[in-house]
């Protein structure tokens, strides 16, 4: 696969809810940052429910329509549904997700030598 983003500022390993929320915040707070994510599952597999306290998102950047996304997360949500929603939003703000497992951070560093941060 040839990524659209070839010189990412930040790479996230894992596109679960926490990784996605982090990547979205990086992009919203620094729109010039190129954010690339790696996720081994193209279809979300985390099918258990979680309870979300809306105050958990109180200090997040809510710009660019993200506040509406956060406000529409139900108190009880399937993690796979939350991931789908966050993945869709991430795509709208230019975050690229590559669906493949990361086997070695050292290999990522070689492939993307100018990346400042790798988070996983």
Phi, psi and omega per residue, in radians:
X1 nan 2.378 3.088
X2 -1.779 1.946 -3.125
X3 -1.187 2.604 3.026
X4 -1.205 -0.670 -3.138
X5 -1.587 1.977 -3.071
X6 -1.793 -0.241 -3.126
X7 -2.378 1.179 -3.043
X8 -1.191 2.536 3.031
X9 -1.330 -0.679 -3.066
X10 -2.393 2.409 3.030
X11 -2.072 2.300 3.011
X12 -1.896 2.303 3.047
X13 -1.775 1.945 -3.103
X14 1.854 2.164 3.139
X15 -2.033 0.814 2.952
X16 -1.415 -3.085 -3.084
X17 -0.980 -0.744 -3.098
X18 -1.194 -0.786 3.098
X19 -1.075 -0.756 3.136
X20 -1.127 -0.785 3.114
X21 -1.064 -0.720 3.110
X22 -1.116 -0.807 -3.133
X23 -1.101 -0.736 3.127
X24 -1.091 -0.740 3.132
X25 -1.130 -0.718 3.095
X26 -1.008 -0.819 -3.092
X27 -1.182 -0.721 3.137
X28 -1.174 -0.694 -3.107
X29 -1.360 -0.385 3.131
X30 -2.444 1.402 -3.046
X31 -1.010 -0.355 3.132
X32 -1.459 -0.141 3.139
X33 -1.281 2.266 3.021
X34 -1.559 2.060 -3.064
X35 -1.948 2.192 3.128
X36 -2.104 2.374 3.133
X37 -2.137 2.605 3.018
X38 -2.080 2.292 3.132
X39 -2.436 2.276 -3.080
X40 -1.357 -0.317 -3.098
X41 -1.946 2.014 3.105
X42 -1.161 -0.679 3.086
X43 -1.814 2.199 -3.127
X44 -0.962 2.383 -3.072
X45 -1.990 -0.084 -3.121
X46 -1.474 1.659 -2.986
X47 -1.779 0.291 3.077
X48 -1.634 2.803 -3.106
X49 -1.573 2.718 3.016
X50 -2.414 2.710 3.080
X51 -1.743 2.347 -3.087
X52 -2.051 2.182 3.039
X53 -1.617 2.060 -3.088
X54 -0.948 -0.465 3.133
X55 -1.226 -0.236 3.097
X56 -1.064 -0.455 -3.068
X57 -1.737 0.087 -2.978
X58 -0.992 -0.648 -3.072
X59 -1.681 0.122 3.138
X60 -1.403 2.642 3.015
X61 -1.148 2.184 -3.073
X62 -1.888 0.210 -3.104
X63 -1.222 3.003 3.053
X64 0.985 0.602 3.099
X65 1.445 -0.018 -3.087
X66 -1.235 -0.508 3.087
X67 -1.028 -0.700 3.106
X68 -1.138 -0.694 3.087
X69 -1.047 -0.844 -3.130
X70 -1.094 -0.734 -3.117
X71 -1.134 -0.405 -3.108
X72 -1.650 0.083 3.061
X73 -1.376 2.099 -3.116
X74 -1.209 2.797 -3.135
X75 -1.060 -0.643 3.047
X76 -2.057 2.119 -3.043
X77 -2.440 2.502 2.982
X78 -1.249 2.343 -3.105
X79 -1.060 -0.641 3.113
X80 -1.091 -0.648 3.095
X81 -1.184 -0.721 3.113
X82 -1.098 -0.763 3.112
X83 -1.063 -0.753 3.135
X84 -1.053 -0.802 3.120
X85 -1.063 -0.818 -3.117
X86 -1.197 -0.637 3.089
X87 -1.092 -0.767 3.140
X88 -1.078 -0.773 3.128
X89 -1.139 -0.769 3.138
X90 -0.959 -0.732 3.133
X91 -1.080 -0.671 -3.097
X92 -1.179 -0.390 3.132
X93 -1.841 0.245 2.984
X94 1.569 0.274 3.048
X95 -1.474 2.236 3.137
X96 -1.732 2.376 3.063
X97 -2.023 2.168 3.055
X98 -1.783 2.212 -3.077
X99 -1.637 1.469 3.032
X100 -2.759 2.643 -3.141
X101 -1.304 2.464 3.036
X102 -1.589 2.113 -3.117
X103 -1.659 -0.450 -3.054
X104 -2.670 2.161 3.058
X105 -1.158 -0.609 3.109
X106 -1.053 -0.684 3.093
X107 -1.153 -0.687 3.070
X108 -1.053 -0.756 3.136
X109 -1.068 -0.660 3.106
X110 -1.204 -0.717 -3.110
X111 -1.228 -0.588 -3.099
X112 -2.218 1.229 -3.004
X113 -1.154 -0.357 -3.105
X114 -1.640 0.001 3.124
X115 -1.169 2.283 -3.096
X116 -1.434 -0.622 -3.056
X117 -2.374 2.350 2.970
X118 -2.104 2.107 -3.047
X119 -2.089 2.282 3.128
X120 -2.867 nan nan
